[in-house]
């Protein structure tokens, strides 16, 4: 297993799903591993898969947003998930939690003398303690053994914790004579400030169904961890040169939170006071701290400005952290400086006018003028650079049409070529009064390849099933274009006109495939785009508990059981289409009759025919005991199966 995902719904519900090597999909369509009937989700919105390289999320939604740790995930983009990664799709919040790699706590096996032997059952826990944090989950394995020769119908009940913390809370199941059943107890406490950290004893009772006496009683100590959370607000955040404010604090955690409060004034220009410099917030409690900020010395002359400061809340040990809220004081000078500024401007203008009347500007001269390239693709910026003397301004013209006017200190300009094609003349004009100097250079602009769209009508195909796939594109400026098809696929029909085209291909894929578009422009530059098509295994559903064999005949060794309503992967069929080979979640293979399975979304007859079948066992082969059928109504995780 590769960890799990926890899904939090808008109404506060939360569900967990285990991850394995195959892909798990989430969307509004019924064929997803996890279906959420929400208009904000695409039919297939998100795929999460685990493997040796890690756990990855892939965005399958074309129009709806997918956010991973605050950053958007583009269509078909794959992103590796770290422990604790958060994904937002529609109104759902999804958190990835990596499976713990710590060792299992050992515990002395419970002696049979400590349990009532008259009822014929023995129960054992893998550990006597279980550490768990709010809004997470932890599991403990309970092993129950039937000491009798007859099948027993048993009840499992838990007490000591709220019912919604424990799954299963109570359960009725069957254990065959002389066999054992392992049940996974999952503890999932909510994240609420009124739930204090500490030890919570969980009582687990196992008894024969309908009997009130003779029960096996076990104890599991659930150790609930603590968490801290603090939010803060400041009102107002912008004040006059002397104003009051309120500092609001809220403890989101489940333990007391002592805080030290203080202001931060980096320039020491303000007099900041707080009603108190310490506060201790109990879980879920709020506090409103009043304060004031004033400017130490108000300026006489100047301009309107904001002086920044911050209010700090620092948590004490053991989990130290610092929270800062920015604020500012808006300062207005006592005497406006507009009159002085206006007088200074008037004097400067008068001096400039006098100088202009007496001064004759020299002739401007362009010393050198160059382009960064002689030819470029349309839309590629071109840098113009020059050296000039005695120029008060510069004018850029393209094909004698002005496009820019630049100041005297300018020595470069980036020209956008998106509006031009073919050779164009770019002129630089140096101007000084009535005098000018002009130089012109030629630039060749050619049309590049533009791929407006390249897409397929399906993002996923079924492994081993012959499927048609429609590929469409619109490409502008291509002198030559090629579509590279994956191995095993051939073109069925095509429709190509000018810059647009569509082909239909057909084939069978065993692994993920890629379709590549290569377009070459008139200068020989090649542009490529690729489509990634994911391949998933076809699934069938057993219509009842089915005994699987090592080969397509009841005379083969009995291998495994396929449990009713638990999906299996369809691997292939026999040539007479009577037997179906399936793969279980454990990775084991087995053969069952095709009539005992319900397959949706594909025709089983299209599966590959498996010819490599082992020979039938000889008559001298020692009989193999049939595997024990797991309890029919044993709880299985909700959602996808792998």
C-alpha positions, -999 to 999 in steps of 0.1 A, spaced: 0 0 0 11 36 -7 -8 55 21 -43 68 19 -63 99 10 -88 116 33 -117 134 15 -135 162 34 -170 171 20 -187 205 23 -212 192 49 -184 181 72 -183 144 63 -149 128 59 -139 95 42 -106 77 38 -95 55 9 -64 33 7 -40 36 -22 -23 8 -42 -4 5 -74 -33 9 -98 -49 44 -104 -78 58 -84 -100 83 -102 -124 109 -87 -152 126 -106 -189 130 -111 -193 100 -135 -204 65 -122 -174 47 -136 -149 65 -112 -133 48 -83 -148 76 -61 -180 92 -75 -191 126 -62 -223 138 -80 -213 175 -80 -217 199 -110 -184 215 -100 -165 183 -109 -157 170 -143 -168 135 -153 -133 124 -147 -116 151 -127 -85 137 -109 -64 105 -110 -42 95 -80 -18 66 -84 10 50 -63 41 32 -74 77 26 -66 85 62 -78 60 77 -53 23 89 -53 12 113 -81 -19 134 -89 -29 140 -125 -55 166 -135 -80 151 -160 -104 181 -160 -102 204 -190 -124 233 -178 -126 229 -140 -98 240 -116 -75 216 -97 -53 231 -69 -24 212 -53 -9 230 -22 -22 263 -35 -8 260 -70 -30 252 -101 -25 219 -118 -28 221 -156 -46 196 -178 -28 162 -179 0 177 -157 14 151 -132 26 163 -98 42 142 -70 25 143 -37 44 147 -4 31 136 29 3 160 40 -3 174 5 -37 191 0 -58 190 -32 -88 212 -39 -113 202 -66 -148 218 -66 -159 219 -30 -138 189 -19 -106 191 1 -84 160 -3 -54 153 19 -27 127 11 -13 109 41 17 85 36 15 52 55 36 51 86 69 33 82 75 29 119 78 -6 135 47 -23 148 45 -22 186 50 -57 199 27 -72 225 28 -105 244 2 -129 230 -28 -133 252 -28 -166 270 -57 -188 264 -61 -191 302 -70 -154 303 -100 -159 280 -131 -180 286 -125 -212 267 -161 -224 270 -173 -201 241 -147 -216 217 -131 -184 205 -98 -166 211 -92 -129 203 -59 -110 202 -48 -74 194 -15 -67 177 -8 -39 201 -23 -26 234 -18 11 226 -26 32 195 -13 67 189 -36 90 168 -40 127 161 -72 147 155 -84 146 118 -62 116 110 -65 79 115 -47 49 129 -54 12 127 -51 -18 150 -54 -54 138 -77 -77 158 -73 -115 152 -102 -138 161 -98 -176 161 -126 -202 160 -114 -230 183 -143 -253 174 -149 -275 144 -182 -258 135 -188 -224 118 -195 -196 144 -216 -164 139 -200 -138 161 -206 -102 173 -180 -75 177 -188 -45 198 -167 -15 210 -173 9 238 -155 38 255 -152 61 225 -178 80 205 -194 57 178 -182 79 149 -145 75 160 -144 37 155 -149 17 124 -163 -9 127 -183 1 158 -202 -31 159 -201 -60 134 -216 -95 129 -195 -120 110 -189 -157 105 -156 -176 112 -153 -211 98 -144 -240 122 -107 -240 131 -100 -208 112 -91 -172 120 -103 -138 108 -83 -105 109 -104 -73 114 -88 -39 110 -101 -14 137 -97 21 124 -98 51 149 -105 85 133 -111 113 159 -124 146 146 -105 179 149 -124 198 176 -110 221 203 -133 206 229 -116 171 225 -86 172 249 -55 152 242 -48 122 265 -55 85 269 -89 71 259 -96 34 268 -115 14 241 -132 -18 252 -136 -45 225 -160 -74 231 -163 -105 210 -192 -130 217 -213 -156 199 -243 -139 182 -273 -136 204 -255 -147 236 -250 -123 265 -225 -143 285 -191 -159 277 -176 -129 258 -140 -122 252 -131 -87 264 -100 -68 252 -87 -33 260 -70 -9 236 -56 23 249 -61 51 224 -35 79 229 -49 111 214 -23 137 204 -25 174 206 -25 201 179 -21 238 179 -39 264 157 -40 302 160 -58 328 139 -56 366 144 -70 398 130 -64 435 135 -90 463 131 -83 488 117 -51 481 98 -46 517 86 -49 545 113 -44 582 115 -14 597 132 -30 588 165 -55 560 167 -69 530 186 -70 494 174 -82 459 186 -61 428 183 -83 397 179 -70 361 187 -86 327 184 -72 293 196 -81 266 171 -61 239 190 -72 214 216 -48 225 244 -40 258 262 -20 283 241 1 308 261 11 338 240 34 368 244 22 400 227 44 428 216 46 455 189 73 457 162 84 492 151 116 488 130 123 526 127 112 535 163 90 563 151 58 552 169 45 550 205 26 517 205 8 504 236 -11 472 243 -37 466 271 -18 434 281 14 418 269 5 382 277 -26 361 272 -34 324 277 -62 310 255 -79 278 264 -91 255 235 -116 272 212 -114 305 232 -112 340 217 -95 372 230 -98 409 220 -68 430 231 -72 468 228 -43 491 220 -32 524 205 -5 537 182 7 573 178 34 591 159 62 604 182 68 635 162 45 648 134 65 664 105 59 701 97 65 700 60 65 670 36 42 646 18 15 621 28 32 588 38 24 555 56 46 543 85 45 505 88 46 485 120 34 450 132 18 433 161 34 400 171 19 370 189 46 345 200 37 311 213 58 297 241 75 263 243 74 235 234 59 244 200 72 279 195 60 299 165 55 336 157 25 353 141 27 389 128 -1 412 116 10 442 96 -5 477 101 4 513 93 -2 549 104 -10 575 77 9 607 84 -1 641 71 24 671 75 12 701 95 19 725 67 12 714 31 41 719 7 21 725 -24 27 762 -25 64 758 -22 65 731 -49 44 753 -73 68 782 -68 98 760 -75 82 746 -106 74 781 -119 110 793 -114 123 762 -131 100 767 -161 111 803 -164 147 793 -164 142 767 -190 123 791 -213 151 816 -210 178 789 -217 158 777 -247 156 811 -262 194 816 -259 205 781 -267 208 767 -302 207 728 -301 235 709 -319 229 685 -348 219 650 -335 240 621 -348 235 583 -346 269 567 -341 257 531 -346 224 512 -349 219 474 -348 192 447 -346 195 416 -324 186 394 -354 183 395 -392 152 372 -393 128 361 -367 95 342 -363 64 364 -362 56 374 -326 93 372 -315 105 405 -300 136 421 -316 160 443 -297 170 476 -313 202 491 -299 220 523 -307 245 550 -296 237 587 -304 248 622 -294 229 655 -292 194 638 -294 166 651 -271 143 622 -282 141 592 -305 113 580 -328 110 544 -340 92 538 -374 82 506 -391 74 509 -428 73 547 -422 46 544 -395 57 556 -360 55 529 -333 73 545 -304 88 578 -290 116 575 -265 135 599 -242 170 613 -247 186 587 -224 171 557 -243 196 534 -261 175 503 -268 139 493 -277 121 459 -279 100 457 -310 70 433 -310 68 416 -344 33 401 -339 17 425 -365 43 420 -392 53 394 -418 78 394 -447 107 419 -449 101 452 -430 121 484 -427 128 497 -392 139 533 -390 156 551 -360 152 589 -360 173 610 -336 156 644 -330 170 676 -315 147 706 -320 142 708 -357 173 688 -366 171 650 -372 194 620 -381 178 589 -396 191 553 -401 171 523 -413 177 485 -412 157 456 -427 143 427 -408 128 395 -423 97 382 -403 84 348 -412 53 329 -401 61 303 -374 42 271 -365 13 278 -341 -5 248 -326 -39 261 -316 -51 227 -304 -41 190 -304 -63 167 -285 -79 133 -282 -115 124 -275 -105 100 -247 -79 104 -219 -79 67 -209 -83 34 -226 -88 -2 -214 -59 -25 -214 -62 -54 -239 -94 -40 -255 -95 -29 -291 -106 8 -291 -111 36 -316 -95 70 -307 -102 103 -325 -73 127 -327 -80 163 -339 -57 193 -344 -55 229 -357 -20 240 -367 -11 273 -384 20 280 -405 31 243 -410 50 235 -442 50 198 -431 30 179 -404 32 144 -390 12 125 -364 33 97 -348 10 69 -337 17 44 -309 27 8 -315 -3 -14 -321 -25 14 -336 -34 21 -372 -54 48 -390 -90 39 -397 -101 71 -414 -89 107 -418 -102 141 -427 -76 168 -433 -83 203 -447 -59 233 -447 -47 239 -411 -72 215 -395 -74 178 -394 -89 147 -377 -79 111 -378 -95 80 -362 -71 53 -351 -78 18 -337 -57 -6 -318 -49 -24 -286 -26 -10 -258 -9 -28 -230 7 2 -213 2 40 -213 7 55 -248 18 88 -263 7 104 -296 31 130 -310 24 159 -334 55 173 -353 50 204 -374 78 220 -394 77 257 -405 91 272 -437 126 277 -421 128 240 -410 121 246 -373 101 217 -358 74 222 -331 62 191 -312 32 185 -290 24 152 -272 -8 136 -259 -5 111 -230 -32 85 -229 -35 65 -197 -42 27 -199 -62 12 -171 -72 -24 -165 -108 -35 -173 -128 -44 -142 -155 -71 -136 -177 -76 -106 -183 -111 -91 -221 -117 -89 -215 -140 -59 -186 -154 -39 -167 -174 -65 -141 -201 -61 -112 -195 -84 -90 -222 -99 -53 -223 -111 -65 -231 -146 -97 -229 -167 -112 -262 -154 -127 -274 -121 -100 -301 -120 -73 -276 -114 -62 -267 -79 -85 -244 -60 -66 -211 -58 -84 -182 -43 -119 -167 -37 -134 -137 -55 -157 -119 -31 -191 -108 -43 -193 -70 -53 -155 -66 -49 -141 -56 -83 -113 -77 -99 -91 -69 -129 -100 -89 -161 -68 -103 -177 -81 -126 -205 -104 -153 -216 -103 -188 -231 -109 -193 -268 -144 -207 -262 -152 -176 -240 -163 -198 -211 -135 -190 -186 -122 -156 -174 -88 -151 -158 -88 -123 -132 -63 -106 -109 -73 -99 -73 -63 -69 -52 -36 -91 -36 -19 -95 -70 -29 -132 -73 -44 -147 -105 -72 -172 -108 -97 -186 -133 -135 -184 -129 -165 -189 -152 -173 -158 -173 -210 -163 -165 -203 -156 -128 -190 -121 -135 -206 -88 -145 -184 -66 -167 -194 -30 -174 -180 -5 -199 -166 -32 -223 -174 -65 -240 -155 -94 -223 -154 -111 -257 -129 -84 -268 -104 -95 -242 -72 -112 -252 -73 -150 -255 -48 -166 -231 -33 -196 -249 -5 -204 -224 -26 -225 -201 -9 -251 -177 -17 -288 -183 -44 -304 -161 -31 -320 -129 -27 -358 -131 -48 -381 -110 -19 -387 -86 -18 -350 -76 -23 -346 -39 -56 -329 -31 -53 -293 -20 -74 -279 8 -99 -253 -3 -90 -218 10 -112 -204 37 -140 -182 23 -137 -147 40 -168 -134 58 -194 -123 32 -204 -92 50 -169 -82 63 -164 -45 61 -144 -33 31 -131 2 26 -155 25 7 -145 36 -28 -120 22 -52 -104 -12 -51 -69 -21 -63 
